[in-house]
């Protein structure tokens, strides 16, 4: 049994159709009843919270997801009773035992709906955005939630008093001001020593006038920054002809769905009224007197600790034009633009059942809907109800996730990992539940406003999280198809997902391929790369268009090959052409050292694994020059072997992503090690001595329960912000051990 601390027991995860809600002392198991009567806490309960959720971020800022894992493990764990494979070699048997133990442990974390819940936190600016929305709309969270949020924020304060943009980051103005204001909103007094230290950091680094543009926006809504200090968001852009490259419909969907509600807030200059707290905060976070600040001069000011991307001359000229336009804009045209923006927000709400595409959009859309319809409106209350889909409880407190979960993504990877060899036959109930979930999550219909508001065709696709979220993604669709085919081939379930549904998914994948041969994420690339010169974020890179990525492309190639093997007469020429073009893209993306850069994982070990999986899969088809493939694979192998650490493992830090240079972790990481091992084994290139060393490391790092400890953060987006994938520490070691078993022991 694993330890479940006293106050952990009062938090329960409720699930329904993929939805997951943490409730304090819930009165039912229905997630929709999550707003319980537990609106107050005794002093004793608060003290117990503080004790049970104490957390040392200096030891490791990544939580181990212990609140959820310990509870569900104790509820579900069953001793493995099937007859495992037996070998006469003790070292080989260690591999088998580790593999069985790992699958058995992780199977115990699977819920009755068939998915694996888990921590998808990491970015520190997400929870403040939601707290600001709750404050602006006077819609406070229940007291237990507030207390656990305070604990989380303090648990991730750096030694210098500041906070970073994510949990492993050095202190930044964006991170520090956002957390500071959040804690004050949550009721902390400014005299609190921890806030005093944070305030000193803010002052020593120039004050909140240097917060990046997203921070300026949030502060403006709180009446802590003048709207004149924020560059115009030019709402009229939404009325431009749609064929223009700068029309917002051509932006990467996450960017347009963030800047869409920002433009609404900007046009109405939404801000809370002055009150005692706001007046005090103005004195606390600025170096100069608030009333004397020259706000227009602050528009482009950014603390040097935050600056990741620099404004281009093109953006500066555009800002000069739009800021000037604000002085003379037509109220009639502005009203028409804002009306269109609100219609678009409503469409997104309906299309996603009020989940919205992501946490930032959720918070800002909530403010817009509250402003337009009022606190008591059904539309706004639907938003409030969905706030809880984004909250996650772990031993470091309550955080906001980077999505409403990673449900489909984790099920797909984990299922394929278990079915890598015939060992998967021993875990039929796990596979049956996975199949049940994957079947329910396929998107089978589109909302009536789908085309009107620029959504890519989605019928047949799979999302990253749940079918309610409804945004299909190219590689998630690929993972969905591959998972279904793996399960069908296992013979462990009676097929429910039809050939027609799988072919629709293949069509979705084909429709996602860009002209240069690669695959992006949610949509085709809709604008030229020069549009990135208009990136106003200052803290992220490559946010303006949906770029093709090695990982997405490799997944789609892999899936198309499997689809061709399954249905050899289905669109053969089109599939072959897509595969070849995709390979051209991957080959061109390989770096001179043999690696590939990843846009969604940390980092070179991640992308290199995806690339090799695709290259080796195609090699068997003989539709691409074999010499070219072999050379690329050999270079990749050499790269990976050169990065193996003395203990046999591999380890990268998030700085590989931010700095675009392989950056070694101090210690080997099981996730990076598993990716490297999967690559070397897929390559089949006489590298067994290196593989053996890595496998031994995975075995040594496994806990007695079959788990692996949470190590460094392993996910990333837009180069500079990291995100947690708690399932990775289990899924990929299992996959590597299972592939090793299949290749060398079976």
Secondary structure, DSSP 8 states (H G I E B T S, - for coil): -----GGGGGEEEEEETTEEEEEES-SSS-GGG-S-S-----HHHHHHHHHHT---TTT-SS---HHHHHHHHHHH-----S-----S-HHHHHHHHHHHHHHHHHHTT--TTS--------BSHHHHHHHHHHHHTT----HHHHHHHHHHHHHT--TTS-B-SBTTS--BHHHHHHHHHHHHHTT--TTSHHHHHHHHHHHHTT-GGGS-HHHHHHHHHTTSS-GGGS----GGGGGS-TTSTTSGGGS-HHHHHHHHHHHHHHHHT------HHHHHHHHHH-SS-GGG--GGGGTT---TTT-SS---HHHHHHHHHHHHHTTT--HHHHHHHHHHHHHHHHHHHHHTTT--SSHHHHHHHHHHHHHHH-TTSHHHHHHHHHHGGGEEEETTEEEE-SSS--HHHHHHHHHHHHTTSGGGGGGHHHHHHHHHHHHHHB-----TTTTTTT----TT-BBSS-TTT--B-HHHHHHHHHHHHHHHHHTSS---S-HHHHHHHHHHHHHHB-TTS-B-SSS---S-GGGGGG---SS-SS-SS----HHHHHHHHHHHHHHHHHSTTSSHHHHHHHHHHHHHHHHHH--TTS----SSBS-HHHHHHHHHHHHHHHHTTT-S-HHHHHHHHHHHHHHHHHT--TTS---B-THHHHHSS--B-SS--HHHHHHHHHHHHHHTSS-HHHHHHHHHHHHHHB-TTS-B---S--EEETTTEEE--TTHHHHHHHHHHHHHIIIII-
